[in-house]
Every structure is written in C-alpha cells, then in structure tokens.
Amino acid sequence: MAEYTQGIRIDGTFYDVPLISVKRTADFLDKYAERTEDGDLKRELIGVYFNYQMSFGTIDNDALYEALWNKLTEPVEYHDFSLPTLKGTYSFRGYISGVSDEIEKVLSNTSKFKGLQCKFTAKKPARKPT
C-alpha cells in the first residue's frame, strides 16, 4: 500500500501537512426558485459549487503550523486552492469561510495546538447547466 503524502496548495504555496479528512459537498445554487399556484416548481440553476471542509492531523513543526494558520486566517477576499482528488488535484478560486483549532497542551514557552479545521467555499460553480 502506498504511503499518502499529499498536502494542499494555497496561493501557489505547498503545505506538506497531514490531512485527516477532506469533506466535499456539491451545493446547487439557483438564480431563482419559486412555486406556481398549482404547486409546480420553476427554477433557474446557476450551477453546482464544490465546497470543502478539511481536518488536519498533528503538525509537529511549529513554523509550518504557524505559516498555515497565518495563510488560513489571512484577511483577503479570495485564494487559489489545489486540493487532492480522485485523479490528482482539483484547483479552484474561493474563500475561507471558517477556521478553528484548540490548544492541546501549554508548555513553558509555547502552546501546542490540535484539531485544525477549515472550510473552503468556491467563488464560481464547478459545473453549469448546458
């Protein structure tokens, strides 16, 4: 069995970090959706957006953890992401809609964190109606 070694790329920088979970959702966004008097639904689909929620494993390298945390919490409108998928990677532009972690232990001169998670929300649809 091959060892899993793939991290993530954000804005062209590769973060070689352990990924515990990469949850993908396909969210369908309508321009409008309304029911007629007879109960029929009329809608115009804009497209399907691939959004991600990620959980990271333990990152022992403090500098790497801090660099990733700083990137994930960077106050910018959009980022370019490249995430693992079935056939290599999936790249898209989007924004980070949430980041969380928790202190695992407090040491004399530092703290160790665990449970780093984030949510990536796509800017544009991955699939559009034809």
SULMO-V225448 format. One line per field, one symbol per residue. psi: psi as a letter, one per 30 degrees, with the letter a starting at -180 (. if undefined). burial: # if it has 9 or more other ideal C-beta (glycine too) atoms within 8 Angstrom, else .. A space follows every 50 residues. Layout:
BEGIN
psi = ???
burial = ???
END
This chain:
BEGIN
psi = kkkkgkblkkhfkkjilkjekjkkkjkkkkeljlklegfkkkljkeakkj lkkkkkakjfjeeeeeeeeeefgkilellkkjlkaehclkklkalkgkkl alkelkleglkkllhkllkkkkelkfkll.
burial = ......####....#.#.#..#......##..............#.#### ######..#....##.###.##......######....#..#####..#. #..........###########..##....
END
